[in-house]
Amino acid sequence: MDETYDVIVLGTGLTECILSGLLSVGGKKVLHMDRNDYYGGESASLSLTQLFKKFRDGAAPPATLGKERDYNIDLIPKFMMANGGLVKILTHTDVTRYLEFKQIAGSFVYRDGKIAKVPATEMEALNSPLMGLLEKRRLKKFLDYLKELAYKTTERIVLYMSSMARWGKSPYLYPLYGLGELPQGFARLSAIYGGTYMLDKKVDEIVYEDGKVIGVRSGDEIAKCSQVICDPSYAPGKARKVARVIRAICLLKGPIPNTDNADSLQLIIPQNQVNRSNDIYIASVSASHNVCDKNHQLAIVSTIVETDKPELEIQPGLALLGPITEKFIQIADICEPTDSGEVDQVFLSKSYDATSHFETVCDDVENIYKRVTGHELVLKQRPSQQEEQDMAAHQ
């Protein structure tokens, strides 16, 4: 470890791993460390044993849950927009060669005490109970208008439309074996381009000299560097709490009721349906995504905390799930950096927010990349690994 690197990255969350991969491809010498013995940080996918160790003080998982190898349980509930920023980064880096994806079966919304499917086709839109006939006509005119203008105020709607159009059924994609596969894919990219990885490595101190970072200490070892990228937990003095999020990871006996037995879905409970300031999100995946055994389904209910009784705040979501076999509650701070990092060269990522997709993560990646390198991240289709090998052979 006692070497000199261009950049040391602390934490193997998705944001950190994307940046590690991009910087390694760009020729930087990167050391990537994590205090945990698994990839992913906040965005990890855990085995049953790891899940019970984290939430149940190491108690053994009950045998009724099935085989350990069938489980890859996400700590955060997020999906990929089919035409979104993360897909573009995956394509740009060719990390798609390490991953497989499956479309999320449907998107649902809770309204007036009932669950309704968000229409994915014109026929579904005509039959949807979510809007009256006159509203549907107005919506069609509005969507036609959006095809012509796509300024900031409409870009998110256009993203949803284009993602839906790309695959149909829903605008979301999900990696087989859980979200933890995403950071691992970018870690492999970094390693191919010379990045060094150390898991289960204690980080004792970020070392400064004359107000600038010069390295990272682990025990008696110091790795030198000129820049550090990390999640807020590695530099709490440079982060501020802006909110809290509650997530309930639930193992269910089967599909969520009233969703046409969907094997995967996003369900939103709008704020005005439950007298809140923030929506409640439910993300659900199943054995078809290689995240649990065939007798169970995984659902995560989440929202921004608004009161001193956060578990009560997610009850409207929990009530829609049907029989719950196991439930794990996590309340986490949402933090953001207090400064840009350009003075001391320590760059913090933002915590994962309560949104149901990765668009804010991609925004953070692009922002940090520009501050670290001094230039914009330009996404383009990179040659595949085979094409790179062919080009090298002809040089």
PyMOL commands that set and color helices and strands:
alter all, ss='L'
color gray80, all
select helices_A, chain A and resi 14-25+41-43+48-55+63-65+68-70+85-93+95-98+122-127+133-146+152-167+181-192+232-234+236-238+271-273+287-289+310-313+315-318+359-373+385-393
alter helices_A, ss='H'
color red, helices_A
select strands_A, chain A and resi 4-10+30-33+45-46+73-74+80-81+101-103+106-111+114-117+172-175+196-198+205-209+212-218+221-230+239-252+265-269+280-286+297-304+324-337+346-348
alter strands_A, ss='S'
color yellow, strands_A
deselect
rebuild
show_as cartoon
